[in-house]
Amino acid sequence: MDLKLIENENELRITIYNGVCLNEYQDLAKRWNEMLSFVHHELLDYIHDDSLCFDDSEDSFPVRSKLTGNYYINSVSYINHVNPVGYQIMIETRLTEHIPTGEDDYLGLEVTLFTRSVNHNFEVWSIDSSSI
């Protein structure tokens, strides 16, 4: 299964926590496509991992065959991290499922990125899942 980033009618929620000034946020936001590339890669890895995303089974969640292959960004949070020093960016995604009238939210995956400065390489710190 491949994934496609789609537009959503809900407005993207961006939260900037204390410690991140406007110019730091703007510098990080310039790297949005780079962040999206990391997110896309992590989502693909997640849905193709048989220990995290399952084949057809009534007792398991999530079930791969229910996924449409579409996802969207629901929210982004920027945090000035103290130990280690840098920026933590949490990007919450929603993967959709097939329903009789089209598609609806099914699986939430939040990818947490970290960078030591606005120009440093990104690291993936975690990916967390939630049922929606």
MIDREN-548319 format. One record per residue (C-alpha): residue in one letter; x, y, z; residue number from 1. Coordinates in steps of 0.5 Angstrom, whole numbers, plus 500, padded with zeros to 3 digits. Layout:
N
<r r="A" east="X" north="Y" up="Z" k="NUM"/>
...
! end
This chain:
132
<r r="M" east="500" north="500" up="500" k="1"/>
<r r="D" east="502" north="507" up="498" k="2"/>
<r r="L" east="500" north="513" up="502" k="3"/>
<r r="K" east="498" north="520" up="499" k="4"/>
<r r="L" east="498" north="527" up="503" k="5"/>
<r r="I" east="491" north="530" up="502" k="6"/>
<r r="E" east="488" north="536" up="504" k="7"/>
<r r="N" east="482" north="536" up="509" k="8"/>
<r r="E" east="477" north="541" up="511" k="9"/>
<r r="N" east="479" north="542" up="518" k="10"/>
<r r="E" east="484" north="548" up="519" k="11"/>
<r r="L" east="491" north="546" up="521" k="12"/>
<r r="R" east="492" north="547" up="528" k="13"/>
<r r="I" east="499" north="550" up="530" k="14"/>
<r r="T" east="501" north="551" up="537" k="15"/>
<r r="I" east="508" north="554" up="539" k="16"/>
<r r="Y" east="510" north="553" up="546" k="17"/>
<r r="N" east="513" north="558" up="550" k="18"/>
<r r="G" east="521" north="559" up="549" k="19"/>
<r r="V" east="520" north="558" up="541" k="20"/>
<r r="C" east="520" north="566" up="538" k="21"/>
<r r="L" east="517" north="568" up="532" k="22"/>
<r r="N" east="523" north="568" up="528" k="23"/>
<r r="E" east="525" north="561" up="530" k="24"/>
<r r="Y" east="518" north="558" up="528" k="25"/>
<r r="Q" east="519" north="562" up="521" k="26"/>
<r r="D" east="526" north="559" up="520" k="27"/>
<r r="L" east="523" north="552" up="522" k="28"/>
<r r="A" east="517" north="553" up="518" k="29"/>
<r r="K" east="521" north="554" up="512" k="30"/>
<r r="R" east="523" north="547" up="513" k="31"/>
<r r="W" east="516" north="544" up="512" k="32"/>
<r r="N" east="517" north="540" up="506" k="33"/>
<r r="E" east="523" north="536" up="509" k="34"/>
<r r="M" east="519" north="535" up="516" k="35"/>
<r r="L" east="513" north="532" up="511" k="36"/>
<r r="S" east="518" north="527" up="508" k="37"/>
<r r="F" east="520" north="525" up="515" k="38"/>
<r r="V" east="513" north="524" up="517" k="39"/>
<r r="H" east="511" north="520" up="510" k="40"/>
<r r="H" east="517" north="515" up="511" k="41"/>
<r r="E" east="515" north="514" up="518" k="42"/>
<r r="L" east="508" north="513" up="516" k="43"/>
<r r="L" east="510" north="508" up="511" k="44"/>
<r r="D" east="514" north="504" up="516" k="45"/>
<r r="Y" east="509" north="504" up="521" k="46"/>
<r r="I" east="503" north="501" up="516" k="47"/>
<r r="H" east="508" north="496" up="513" k="48"/>
<r r="D" east="510" north="493" up="520" k="49"/>
<r r="D" east="506" north="487" up="521" k="50"/>
<r r="S" east="507" north="488" up="528" k="51"/>
<r r="L" east="504" north="495" up="528" k="52"/>
<r r="C" east="499" north="494" up="523" k="53"/>
<r r="F" east="495" north="488" up="522" k="54"/>
<r r="D" east="492" north="484" up="516" k="55"/>
<r r="D" east="484" north="482" up="516" k="56"/>
<r r="S" east="483" north="481" up="524" k="57"/>
<r r="E" east="477" north="483" up="528" k="58"/>
<r r="D" east="481" north="483" up="534" k="59"/>
<r r="S" east="486" north="487" up="532" k="60"/>
<r r="F" east="487" north="495" up="531" k="61"/>
<r r="P" east="489" north="498" up="526" k="62"/>
<r r="V" east="487" north="493" up="520" k="63"/>
<r r="R" east="491" north="495" up="514" k="64"/>
<r r="S" east="486" north="493" up="509" k="65"/>
<r r="K" east="481" north="498" up="512" k="66"/>
<r r="L" east="486" north="504" up="510" k="67"/>
<r r="T" east="484" north="508" up="504" k="68"/>
<r r="G" east="492" north="510" up="503" k="69"/>
<r r="N" east="490" north="517" up="505" k="70"/>
<r r="Y" east="492" north="521" up="511" k="71"/>
<r r="Y" east="492" north="529" up="513" k="72"/>
<r r="I" east="496" north="533" up="518" k="73"/>
<r r="N" east="491" north="535" up="523" k="74"/>
<r r="S" east="496" north="539" up="528" k="75"/>
<r r="V" east="503" north="541" up="529" k="76"/>
<r r="S" east="506" north="543" up="536" k="77"/>
<r r="Y" east="513" north="547" up="536" k="78"/>
<r r="I" east="517" north="546" up="543" k="79"/>
<r r="N" east="524" north="549" up="545" k="80"/>
<r r="H" east="527" north="543" up="548" k="81"/>
<r r="V" east="532" north="544" up="554" k="82"/>
<r r="N" east="535" north="537" up="555" k="83"/>
<r r="P" east="538" north="536" up="550" k="84"/>
<r r="V" east="538" north="543" up="547" k="85"/>
<r r="G" east="534" north="544" up="541" k="86"/>
<r r="Y" east="527" north="544" up="538" k="87"/>
<r r="Q" east="522" north="538" up="538" k="88"/>
<r r="I" east="516" north="538" up="533" k="89"/>
<r r="M" east="510" north="534" up="534" k="90"/>
<r r="I" east="506" north="533" up="527" k="91"/>
<r r="E" east="499" north="529" up="528" k="92"/>
<r r="T" east="497" north="526" up="522" k="93"/>
<r r="R" east="490" north="522" up="521" k="94"/>
<r r="L" east="490" north="516" up="516" k="95"/>
<r r="T" east="483" north="515" up="514" k="96"/>
<r r="E" east="479" north="508" up="513" k="97"/>
<r r="H" east="474" north="506" up="508" k="98"/>
<r r="I" east="466" north="507" up="510" k="99"/>
<r r="P" east="460" north="507" up="505" k="100"/>
<r r="T" east="460" north="514" up="504" k="101"/>
<r r="G" east="467" north="515" up="503" k="102"/>
<r r="E" east="472" north="516" up="508" k="103"/>
<r r="D" east="473" north="518" up="515" k="104"/>
<r r="D" east="479" north="518" up="520" k="105"/>
<r r="Y" east="481" north="511" up="523" k="106"/>
<r r="L" east="488" north="512" up="526" k="107"/>
<r r="G" east="492" north="517" up="529" k="108"/>
<r r="L" east="499" north="517" up="528" k="109"/>
<r r="E" east="504" north="523" up="531" k="110"/>
<r r="V" east="511" north="523" up="529" k="111"/>
<r r="T" east="516" north="527" up="534" k="112"/>
<r r="L" east="522" north="530" up="530" k="113"/>
<r r="F" east="528" north="534" up="534" k="114"/>
<r r="T" east="533" north="538" up="531" k="115"/>
<r r="R" east="539" north="542" up="535" k="116"/>
<r r="S" east="538" north="548" up="531" k="117"/>
<r r="V" east="533" north="551" up="526" k="118"/>
<r r="N" east="539" north="549" up="521" k="119"/>
<r r="H" east="541" north="542" up="524" k="120"/>
<r r="N" east="539" north="535" up="521" k="121"/>
<r r="F" east="532" north="532" up="524" k="122"/>
<r r="E" east="532" north="526" up="528" k="123"/>
<r r="V" east="526" north="522" up="529" k="124"/>
<r r="W" east="524" north="521" up="536" k="125"/>
<r r="S" east="518" north="517" up="536" k="126"/>
<r r="I" east="512" north="515" up="533" k="127"/>
<r r="D" east="505" north="514" up="537" k="128"/>
<r r="S" east="499" north="511" up="535" k="129"/>
<r r="S" east="492" north="513" up="537" k="130"/>
<r r="S" east="485" north="510" up="535" k="131"/>
<r r="I" east="480" north="515" up="533" k="132"/>
! end
